[in-house]
Amino acid sequence: MSGLKSAIVLLLVASACTNGCQGLDRSEASAPPAAARAKPGSSGDRAPLVFESIEMSPLWHEILAAPGRSEADRALDAEQRPGEVFTFFGITRGQRVAELFAGTGYTTELLARAVGDAGYVLAQNNSFVLDRFARAPLAARLEKPELAHVHAVERALDDPIPEASIPLDVVVLVLAYHDAIWQGADRARMNRRVYEALRPGGVYGVVDHLAAKGSGERDARSLHRVDRRLLIDEIEAAGFRLDAELGLLRNPDDPRDWNAAPSAAGPLRGKSDRVVLRFIKP
């Protein structure tokens, strides 16, 4: 088969998988060019396509190597794998992006560097996070010239995005959906607000530590983890479609019975079984 014909066949298979190809064998599933390996979701898996790995875009190579990043931030890169995760979410130059639960701004700075001066980044925190650990560190980070186009807001999680920031291309929530649970946020309202803030085709990207299957809300506070099914059900209820999952941060050896919070994980930090989900606003 010629190279051109092969490329056409692979694109057709990838398109079919996007619309649900759970019945195909793994070897039949093709992935977009950025993906190194992909497989169709298994029976009962809500993700139509699972990317086992993904190639970081050249932009994200540039961002992670940029001068001016702190050594503390660079040390987190191996644990968080932001280059691959945000390549998967499609974050690039000129976009309008929001981060919920921005904390001290590790991810916020990366997003700001990625979208560039022509882009816009909204960094949301609630008063609970700011008062306990994030207010001063985030303010200091925002002094960097690379973050001049970041708009930091103090808003409740169930109403996180001001009207002035709409429309958005991407909203990310990294390792914090479980916090919305134990802090008692109205998650249905939060997810609806994210849906309303995104343009059609926009991405809601969520990363979190996984709890035991079927655990519901049980481990959100004690172990800082979320039940995958609960997470997907709640976000899809707002109107989103689960588009794909990235398996890069999965760890099948994690018993999911220890506290994954950074302050409690100790030497296990970065070794939790984490889910990376890409939802699309139709």
Secondary structure as UniProt FT lines:
FT   HELIX           3..18
FT   TURN            19..20
FT   TURN            22..23
FT   HELIX           26..28
FT   TURN            33..34
FT   STRAND          35..40
FT   TURN            43..44
FT   STRAND          49..54
FT   HELIX           58..64
FT   TURN            67..68
FT   HELIX           71..80
FT   HELIX           82..88
FT   TURN            89..90
FT   TURN            93..94
FT   STRAND          96..100
FT   TURN            103..104
FT   HELIX           106..115
FT   TURN            117..118
FT   STRAND          120..125
FT   HELIX           127..129
FT   HELIX           130..134
FT   HELIX           135..141
FT   TURN            142..143
FT   HELIX           145..147
FT   TURN            148..149
FT   STRAND          150..154
FT   TURN            157..158
FT   HELIX           163..165
FT   STRAND          168..174
FT   HELIX           177..182
FT   TURN            183..184
FT   HELIX           187..197
FT   STRAND          198..210
FT   TURN            213..214
FT   TURN            216..223
FT   HELIX           228..237
FT   TURN            238..239
FT   STRAND          241..246
FT   TURN            248..249
FT   TURN            252..253
FT   HELIX           262..265
FT   HELIX           266..268
FT   TURN            269..270
FT   STRAND          274..280
//
